[in-house]
Structures are given as structure tokens and as C-alpha cells.
Amino acid sequence: MRIHWPRRVFAQVLVTQVAITTGVVMLVTGLFLAPLSHELDDQAMRRALSIAQTTAAEPGLADQLLSTRPDPSGPVQAEAERIRRATGALYIVVMDTRGVRWSHTETDRISERVSTDPSTALAGREIMQIDIGTLGRSARAKVPLRDRTGTVVGAVSVGIAYKSVRQGLISTIPVLLQYAGAALAAGVLAAFFVSRRIQRSTHGLAFADISSLLDEREAMLHSIREAVLALDARGRIRLLNDEAQRLLELTPDAVGRALGEVLPPGRTAEVLAGRVDGANLLTVCRGRVLIANRMPTGDGGAVVTLRDRTELELLGRELDSTHGLLDALRAQDHEHANRLHTLLGLLELGRHEAAVEFVTEVSDGHRASAEQVAERVNDPLLSALLVGKSAVAAERGASLLVSPATRLPDVVVDPRDLVTVLGNLIDNALDAATLVEVELLAEGTTAVLRVSDNGPGVPVAMREQIFTEGWSTKESPAHRERGLGLALVRRLAERYGGAARVTARAGGGAVFTVVLPEALAVRQRAEVGGAQ
């Protein structure tokens, strides 16, 4: 029967950990038994040495050795047997300087030479060893026997049965195995709980499945056109797909870093960090209009998806501009129709001179208004915007005035940015007021745009809030979100290194001021004058 290696991760971890635990327990048990055997041998030899030293120190033993003959019933044998029975030694042999036994457990061996070399002890040195003698293998010790003057007159050899040493070792094995079994059981139990946790974390998948899922996830994340950003419980980025890098203008090394390190302070960082509640949250990041949704994960982190609404927002604003243009054209159509009817009446009445005078007056008025704007604002896009917004204001029953102080003769680096800023400010003002005044100034290469109105104004407590993405007091049209105009204005100003702010207007209303450094490229004044 073939044993198949388990496929699932938790099963492989369990089998591996059980195998490792078993091997470690067996190794530790073996490493413990090896020194234990040596320790028991050493203890037995030291016990034998202690008995031998005690026997050699017995008073009168040396005198009895010198004054009697080796005899099974002699005093040396009797004393040795007394000590042997008291200590449980295998044998106690007392010998003379020739190595002849004066005592032995087997009395018939008395008067014979010992079976092992006694020269070390007879030379006055103690010795311990494991050796084989007439009674078999034993742990033995030999010490010199001295008389009252310290002269070596013999030796004492004591043996401890090695079988008792081995039995001591064997008796410790069951206890040791119990401890090893308990350690193995604890290790297996811990391995089981670890594997169960891994099973829950991996949902019972195999390594091959996890690898496939990772490959599929990477392919999916980097191919979709929606930005995906994953955060851990500490707010650090742990996943960032290509679209997220593009929209947030981040690099791959942002992974592992906190949001505050890679994104500037503001609403975008607040939304991504989860400090703003809600779905489809609107934010502006580095000039892009984004829709963010945040979903918490089980480990305390979150996954944030971002959709780019910049193009849709621009289309919405273009649609608004088109509607405004249509309104302006409709207003002009009504105005031209009224003037044509007036002209037709004058002609039918035969008042030709009055008709000529009426046509001249109307055409001169329009030409003077357009030329006045063109003289003060050099860029054709900005001039056209002001003329068109004037018509829209007239249709709404409001007035749009260009301040006499307006002077913007220099070349605009990117007219579209100024059109965006000025258009948003004028639209907001026309929604709230009947009188709007526009002032454009050039201070070196810095453009200053100021739009004031006679509306209700902006309370002091709300002067920062109105520049927040998504904030608006008006209902959103169907094709786009409200609350982006002033946010885009501030973002554009910050991109140029400038600022956007709102203050109160003398007599009531609000004044919006936007400063755009390096927005102008100064031309030679002579060139400007020559062009005029």
C-alpha cells in the first residue's frame, strides 16, 4: 500500500510537525540516556571508592593484616564481610603487598592472588574502573592500606555489582519514557492546534491551489481598470495595483509604508484611512476626481477601490458649458429677434434714417463690449469665456462686470487651467447672486483671479469647508456630482504653488481670490504694445 503525501496545507503542516516532534523527542531521550549511563557508572565507582576508603580507615585492620595469616575465619575476613553486608557491596578484598587475598566473598579464594593488577593501589594511589574479575563485571575501586606510620602494607579492593548499575539505568527508562511521551503528546497537540489555525487561514487549500490563486490574483489586480489598494491593521499599504499607482501617482516602493508617508494630508488620505464614512465617497487627488469605496477585512485592514471620474466630470462640465452656451444663444436669439422686429417696423414706417441709427448703435455697443474685454485680457480663451458668461448672466437677469482694474496682458502658460478656475468661480457666483464682478491681475508671472458677488456670502466657520470635495448646498444634476468645482479650484491653485480663499465683500456677499504663481510667461511690453 502506497502512502500518499497529503495535499492540503494544514495536513502537511500537521504531519511535518508530528514527525519533527517525534524525532526531537527520540533524539533528546537518546542524548539523555547516554550521559545517564556514564553518570550511573561514575556514581557506582565513587561509591566503591568511598567504601574502600572507609574500610582502609578501619582502626586495627592494617595491624590484623600484619599479625595474622590469611584465613576464612580470621579477623580480616570477618571485618571485611561485616562492612560488605552493611554497604551492599559485591565484594571487599583486603590484600597484602604481594596481592594475596585476605578476604573475599567466596572464602575458598582467600590466600590466592587477585585476578586484576593491584600495582597502582600498592604504589600508594587510588584507582576507579569498570572491570571484569572472578565475580564478573563490576564497578570497582582500589585504595592503599597503610599502617600507623603511613607505610603501604596492602590494599583494599571494593566492587559494586554492575548488574545493579544496569538495573538502575533500566529503572529510569520507564520514567524517562513517560516524560518523553508527555512531551510528544504536548507537541502533537500543539501541532494539531497550529494546523487547525492554518486550515482556517488557508480555507483548507493545497499549496498548489494557493500558488494558483496568487497567480490569478496578481493577473486580475494588474489587468483591471479599477484601482485597488489594500491596507493592513496599522494603515500600511500591503497591495497596490498598476491603476492605483497611476491614479495616486505612487511608485511600487510605497508598499509597506504608511498612507501618511506617501500621500499628502487631505481628504484623499482621510477617505483611504477610513476616517470618512460612506459609500462612493468623492475625492480629488493630484487633479483627478476619484470615487472611493472602502471594505474592511477580517484582520483589521481594509481594501479600497478607486474609480477615475475625471473624464466623466469634465464631460459633465462641458455639458454644463454647452447648456450655458445654448442659454446664451437662446437669449441672443430672443434679443436679435426683438431688434429685427424693431428694425422691420422702422423700415415699414419709412423711417430709414432711424433704422440706420438703431443698427449702428447696437453694433457699436456689442463691439465696444467685446473689444473692452479683449484689451484687458490678452488670452482669447479667457476673453471668450467672459463674453459668453456675460450673455448667460444677462439671460438669468444678472450682471457680469469686468473690473476696470483688470489687466492680464501676458501669455498664459496653460489657459485651460485658468478657464477651469474662472468658470467655476463665475458659475458659483451666478447661482447665488445677481451682480458678479471679475478682476484679473498679473503680478510678474503670477496670475491673481478675483470674483466677487452680492450674494448671501460665506460664514466664517464654513470658509474652509466649502473647498472640501463633495460639499455643496445645491442638488446634484443627474450626469455628475456636486461639490467638485471649488475643490478643483483649490487643487489647481495648490498645484501651481498658490492658494484659494474666500473673504467677505464690502456691502455684503463673498470674494473668492485665487493666486496662481508661474501661470504667466511675461512677454516684452513693446511686443504687447505693437500687437495692439
C-alpha positions in Angstrom: 0.0 0.0 0.0 1.4 3.3 -1.1 1.4 6.2 1.5 0.4 9.4 -0.2 1.7 12.7 1.0 -1.3 14.9 1.9 -2.1 17.8 -0.5 -3.7 20.3 1.9 -1.5 22.8 3.7 -2.8 22.1 7.2 -2.4 18.3 6.8 1.2 18.7 5.5 2.0 21.1 8.4 0.5 18.6 10.9 2.4 15.6 9.5 5.6 17.6 9.4 5.3 18.9 12.9 4.4 15.5 14.3 7.4 13.9 12.5 9.7 16.7 13.8 8.3 16.5 17.3 8.7 12.7 17.4 12.3 12.9 16.1 13.3 15.6 18.5 11.8 13.7 21.5 13.6 10.5 20.4 16.9 12.4 20.0 16.6 14.1 23.3 15.8 10.8 25.0 18.8 9.2 23.5 21.0 12.1 24.3 19.8 11.9 27.9 20.3 8.2 28.3 23.9 8.2 27.0 25.3 10.6 29.7 23.0 9.0 32.3 24.7 5.6 31.8 28.1 7.3 32.3 26.8 9.1 35.3 25.5 5.9 36.9 28.9 4.2 36.2 30.7 7.1 37.8 28.4 7.1 40.8 28.9 3.3 41.3 32.7 3.7 41.1 32.7 6.6 43.6 30.5 4.5 45.9 33.0 1.7 45.7 35.8 4.2 46.3 34.0 5.5 49.3 33.5 2.0 50.8 37.2 1.1 50.1 38.4 4.3 51.8 36.2 3.6 54.8 37.4 0.0 55.0 41.1 1.0 54.7 40.5 3.6 57.5 39.2 1.0 59.9 41.4 1.0 63.1 43.4 -2.1 63.5 42.8 -3.5 60.0 46.5 -2.9 59.0 47.7 -4.5 62.3 45.5 -7.5 61.8 46.8 -7.9 58.2 50.4 -7.8 59.6 49.8 -10.0 62.6 47.7 -12.8 61.2 47.6 -15.2 58.3 45.0 -15.3 55.5 42.2 -17.4 57.0 38.5 -17.6 56.1 37.7 -17.4 59.8 40.3 -14.7 60.5 39.7 -11.2 61.8 40.4 -9.5 58.4 37.7 -11.7 56.7 35.3 -11.0 59.5 35.7 -7.3 59.4 35.5 -7.2 55.5 32.3 -9.2 55.5 30.7 -7.0 58.1 31.4 -3.9 56.0 30.3 -5.7 52.8 26.9 -6.7 54.3 26.4 -3.2 55.7 27.1 -1.4 52.5 25.7 -4.0 50.0 28.9 -4.2 48.0 29.6 -7.2 45.7 32.9 -7.9 47.4 35.5 -6.4 49.7 39.0 -7.8 49.2 41.8 -7.0 51.5 45.3 -7.9 50.1 48.8 -7.7 51.2 51.7 -6.2 49.3 52.0 -9.4 47.2 48.5 -9.2 46.0 47.3 -12.2 48.1 43.7 -12.1 49.3 43.0 -12.0 53.0 39.3 -11.6 52.5 36.7 -12.4 49.7 33.1 -13.1 49.3 33.9 -16.7 48.2 36.1 -17.9 51.1 37.8 -20.6 49.0 39.6 -17.8 47.1 41.3 -16.5 50.2 45.1 -16.9 50.1 45.0 -16.7 46.3 46.4 -13.8 44.3 43.9 -11.3 43.0 42.8 -11.6 39.3 43.4 -7.9 38.4 46.6 -5.8 38.7 46.9 -4.2 42.2 50.1 -2.3 41.5 48.5 1.1 41.3 47.0 0.8 44.8 50.1 -0.9 46.2 52.1 2.1 44.9 50.0 4.4 47.1 47.4 5.7 44.5 43.7 5.2 44.4 42.0 3.9 41.2 38.4 3.6 40.0 37.4 1.5 37.0 34.8 -0.8 35.4 36.4 -4.2 35.0 35.8 -7.9 34.9 37.0 -10.1 37.8 36.2 -13.5 39.3 32.7 -12.4 40.2 32.0 -10.9 36.8 31.7 -7.3 35.6 31.7 -4.7 38.4 32.4 -1.1 39.2 35.4 -1.2 41.4 37.8 0.9 43.4 41.2 0.1 44.9 42.9 2.2 47.7 46.2 1.6 49.5 46.1 0.2 53.1 48.6 2.0 55.4 49.8 1.3 58.9 50.2 3.8 61.7 53.4 5.2 60.1 51.8 5.7 56.7 53.7 2.8 55.1 51.6 0.9 52.4 51.2 -2.6 53.8 48.5 -3.7 51.4 45.4 -2.6 49.5 41.6 -2.7 49.7 39.5 -3.5 46.6 35.8 -3.0 46.6 33.4 -4.0 43.9 29.8 -2.9 43.1 27.8 -5.4 41.0 27.4 -3.9 37.5 24.1 -5.6 37.2 22.7 -3.2 39.9 24.1 -0.3 37.9 22.4 -1.6 34.8 19.2 -2.1 36.7 19.4 1.5 37.9 19.7 2.6 34.3 16.8 0.4 33.2 14.6 1.5 36.1 14.9 5.1 34.9 13.8 4.3 31.4 10.1 4.0 32.1 10.1 7.3 33.9 12.0 8.9 31.1 9.7 7.4 28.5 6.7 8.8 30.5 8.2 12.3 30.3 9.1 11.8 26.6 5.5 10.6 25.9 4.1 13.6 27.7 6.3 15.9 25.7 5.4 14.1 22.5 1.7 14.3 23.3 2.0 18.1 24.1 3.9 18.6 20.8 1.3 16.7 18.8 -1.5 18.6 20.4 0.2 21.9 19.7 0.9 20.8 16.1 -2.8 19.9 15.8 -4.0 23.3 17.0 -1.4 25.1 14.8 -2.6 23.0 11.8 -6.2 23.8 12.6 -5.4 27.5 12.7 -3.6 27.2 9.3 -6.6 25.3 8.0 -8.9 28.2 8.9 -6.4 30.8 7.5 -5.9 28.9 4.2 -9.5 27.7 3.9 -8.4 24.1 3.5 -6.4 24.8 0.3 -3.4 22.9 -1.0 -0.1 24.6 -1.8 -0.8 24.2 -5.5 -4.2 25.9 -5.1 -2.6 28.8 -3.1 0.0 29.3 -5.8 -2.6 29.3 -8.5 -4.8 31.7 -6.6 -1.9 34.1 -6.1 -1.0 34.0 -9.8 -4.7 34.6 -10.7 -4.9 37.4 -8.1 -1.8 39.2 -9.5 -3.1 38.8 -13.1 -6.5 40.1 -12.1 -5.4 43.1 -10.0 -2.9 44.3 -12.6 -5.3 44.0 -15.5 -8.5 45.6 -14.2 -9.1 49.3 -14.9 -10.1 50.0 -11.3 -7.6 51.0 -8.7 -7.2 48.6 -5.8 -5.4 49.4 -2.6 -5.1 47.0 0.4 -4.1 48.2 3.8 -3.2 46.3 7.0 -4.5 46.9 10.5 -1.8 49.6 11.1 -2.7 51.6 8.0 0.3 50.4 5.9 -0.1 49.6 2.2 0.3 45.9 1.6 -1.0 45.8 -2.0 -1.1 48.3 -4.8 -2.1 47.5 -8.4 -1.0 49.4 -11.5 -4.1 51.5 -11.8 -3.8 52.6 -8.1 -0.2 53.6 -8.8 -1.3 55.7 -11.8 -4.2 57.4 -10.1 -2.5 58.2 -6.9 0.9 58.8 -8.6 2.7 56.3 -6.4 5.6 54.0 -7.0 5.9 50.3 -6.2 8.1 51.1 -3.2 5.0 52.6 -1.5 4.1 49.0 -0.5 4.9 48.5 3.2 4.7 52.2 4.0 2.0 54.1 5.9 -0.5 56.3 3.9 0.7 59.4 5.6 4.2 58.8 4.2 3.1 58.6 0.5 0.0 60.8 0.3 -0.2 64.5 1.3 -2.6 65.4 4.1 -6.2 66.0 2.9 -9.5 64.3 2.1 -8.0 61.6 0.0 -5.8 60.3 2.8 -8.7 60.6 5.2 -11.0 58.6 2.9 -8.4 55.9 2.3 -7.7 55.6 6.0 -11.4 55.1 6.8 -11.8 58.3 8.8 -14.7 59.3 6.5 -17.8 57.1 6.5 -20.0 56.4 3.5 -20.1 54.7 0.1 -19.0 56.2 -3.2 -17.0 58.9 -1.5 -15.8 61.7 -3.7 -12.3 63.0 -3.5 -9.8 64.9 -5.6 -6.2 63.7 -5.7 -3.5 65.4 -7.7 -6.1 66.9 -10.1 -8.0 63.7 -10.6 -11.6 63.2 -9.5 -11.9 59.8 -7.8 -14.8 57.8 -6.3 -13.6 55.6 -3.4 -15.2 52.7 -1.6 -13.7 51.0 1.4 -14.3 47.5 2.6 -12.9 46.3 6.0 -11.2 42.9 6.1 -11.2 40.3 8.9 -7.7 41.1 10.1 -8.4 44.7 10.8 -7.2 46.0 7.5 -9.2 47.2 4.5 -9.4 47.0 0.7 -10.1 50.3 -1.1 -11.3 50.6 -4.7 -10.9 53.8 -6.7 -12.7 54.8 -9.9 -11.4 57.6 -12.1 -14.3 60.1 -12.6 -12.1 62.8 -14.1 -13.2 62.4 -17.7 -16.8 62.0 -16.7 -16.6 65.1 -14.6 -15.0 67.0 -17.4 -17.7 65.8 -19.8 -20.3 66.9 -17.3 -18.8 70.3 -17.0 -18.6 70.5 -20.8 -22.3 69.6 -20.9 -23.0 72.4 -18.4 -20.9 74.7 -20.6 -22.9 73.6 -23.6 -26.2 74.2 -21.8 -24.9 77.6 -20.8 -23.9 78.4 -24.3 -27.3 77.3 -25.6 -28.9 79.5 -23.0 -26.7 82.4 -24.1 -27.5 81.7 -27.8 -31.2 81.5 -26.9 -31.0 84.8 -25.1 -29.2 86.3 -28.0 -31.7 84.9 -30.4 -34.6 86.5 -28.5 -32.6 89.7 -28.3 -31.8 89.6 -32.1 -35.4 88.8 -32.9 -36.7 91.8 -30.9 -34.1 94.0 -32.6 -35.1 92.7 -36.0 -38.7 93.3 -35.3 -37.8 96.8 -34.3 -35.8 97.3 -37.4 -38.6 95.9 -39.6 -41.1 98.3 -38.0 -38.8 101.3 -38.7 -38.4 100.2 -42.3 -42.1 99.7 -42.8 -42.8 103.1 -41.3 -40.4 104.6 -43.8 -38.1 105.9 -41.1 -34.9 104.8 -42.8 -32.6 107.2 -41.0 -33.8 106.0 -37.6 -33.3 102.4 -38.8 -29.7 103.1 -39.7 -29.1 104.9 -36.5 -30.6 101.9 -34.5 -28.4 99.3 -36.3 -25.2 101.4 -35.8 -25.9 101.9 -32.1 -26.5 98.2 -31.4 -23.4 97.0 -33.4 -21.2 99.6 -31.8 -22.3 98.6 -28.3 -21.6 94.9 -28.8 -18.3 95.7 -30.5 -17.2 98.0 -27.7 -18.1 95.5 -25.0 -16.1 92.6 -26.7 -13.2 94.9 -27.6 -13.1 96.2 -24.0 -12.7 92.6 -22.7 -10.1 91.8 -25.3 -8.0 94.8 -24.5 -7.8 93.9 -20.8 -7.5 90.1 -21.2 -4.9 89.1 -23.8 -5.7 85.4 -23.9 -8.6 84.6 -26.4 -10.0 81.7 -24.3 -10.4 83.8 -21.2 -11.8 86.7 -23.2 -14.3 84.3 -24.9 -15.2 82.8 -21.5 -16.0 86.3 -20.1 -18.1 87.3 -23.1 -20.1 84.1 -23.0 -20.7 84.2 -19.3 -21.9 87.8 -19.7 -24.6 86.6 -22.0 -25.5 83.8 -19.6 -25.7 86.3 -16.8 -28.0 88.5 -18.9 -30.3 85.6 -19.6 -30.6 84.9 -15.9 -31.3 88.5 -15.1 -27.9 89.1 -13.5 -25.0 91.3 -14.4 -21.4 90.2 -15.0 -18.9 93.1 -14.9 -15.3 93.1 -15.7 -13.4 95.3 -13.2 -11.7 98.4 -14.6 -8.6 97.3 -12.8 -8.4 94.0 -14.8 -5.1 93.7 -16.7 -3.9 90.3 -17.9 -1.7 91.2 -21.0 0.9 88.4 -20.5 0.9 84.9 -22.1 -0.9 82.3 -20.1 1.1 79.1 -19.7 -2.0 76.8 -19.6 -5.2 78.7 -20.4 -7.3 75.7 -19.7 -6.4 75.8 -16.0 -7.4 79.4 -15.7 -10.6 78.8 -17.7 -11.5 76.0 -15.2 -10.8 78.2 -12.2 -12.6 81.3 -13.6 -15.5 79.3 -15.0 -16.2 77.5 -11.7 -16.0 80.7 -9.7 -18.3 82.6 -12.1 -20.9 79.7 -12.2 -21.0 79.5 -8.4 -21.4 83.3 -8.1 -24.2 83.4 -10.7 -26.0 80.6 -8.8 -26.1 82.8 -5.6 -26.1 86.5 -6.8 -27.4 89.0 -9.3 -24.2 91.0 -9.6 -20.8 89.4 -10.3 -17.6 91.3 -10.8 -14.4 89.7 -12.2 -10.9 91.0 -11.7 -7.8 89.5 -13.4 -4.4 90.8 -12.5 -0.8 89.9 -13.5 1.9 90.3 -10.9 5.1 89.3 -12.7 4.5 85.6 -13.6 1.7 85.3 -11.0 -1.9 85.4 -12.1 -4.5 86.7 -9.5 -8.1 85.9 -10.2 -10.8 87.5 -8.1 -14.6 87.0 -8.4 -16.9 88.9 -6.1 -20.7 88.8 -5.8 -23.6 90.4 -3.9 -25.0 87.1 -2.7 -25.5 85.9 0.9 -21.8 85.4 1.5 -20.0 82.6 3.2 -20.0 82.3 7.0 -16.5 82.3 8.6 -17.0 78.8 10.0 -17.6 77.4 6.5 -14.9 79.1 4.6 -12.6 76.1 4.6 -15.4 73.5 4.4 -16.7 74.8 1.0 -13.4 73.8 -0.6 -13.9 70.1 0.5 -14.7 67.5 -2.1 -18.4 66.6 -2.2 -19.6 69.6 -0.1 -22.4 71.5 -1.7 -25.7 73.2 -0.7 -27.2 72.5 -4.2 -28.8 69.4 -5.5 -26.6 67.3 -7.9 -27.6 67.1 -11.6 -28.1 63.6 -13.0 -24.9 63.5 -15.0 -22.4 64.5 -12.4 -21.7 65.1 -8.7 -21.9 68.5 -7.0 -19.2 69.8 -4.7 -16.2 69.5 -7.0 -15.9 73.0 -8.5 -14.3 74.7 -5.6 -12.3 71.6 -4.7 -10.8 71.6 -8.2 -10.1 75.3 -7.9 -8.1 74.8 -4.8 -6.3 71.7 -6.2 -5.3 73.7 -9.3 -4.1 76.6 -7.1 -2.0 74.2 -4.9 -0.6 72.5 -8.0 0.8 75.9 -9.1 2.1 76.5 -5.5 -0.6 79.1 -4.9 -3.8 79.3 -2.8 -7.6 79.8 -3.0 -9.5 81.6 -0.3 -12.8 83.3 0.3 -13.5 86.5 2.2 -16.4 88.9 2.8 -17.4 91.6 0.3 -17.9 95.1 1.5 -21.7 95.7 1.5 -22.5 92.0 1.6 -21.5 89.0 -0.5 -18.3 87.0 -1.0 -15.0 87.5 -2.7 -13.1 84.4 -4.0 -9.4 85.0 -4.6 -7.1 82.5 -6.4 -3.4 83.1 -6.7 -1.5 81.1 -9.4 2.3 81.6 -9.3 4.2 80.9 -12.5 0.9 80.8 -14.5 2.1 83.6 -16.8 5.0 83.9 -19.2 5.9 87.6 -19.4 6.3 89.0 -22.9 8.2 92.1 -23.9 6.0 95.1 -23.3 7.0 96.5 -26.6 5.7 93.3 -28.3 2.4 93.6 -26.5 2.1 97.3 -27.4 3.0 96.6 -31.0 0.4 93.9 -31.2 -2.2 96.3 -30.0 
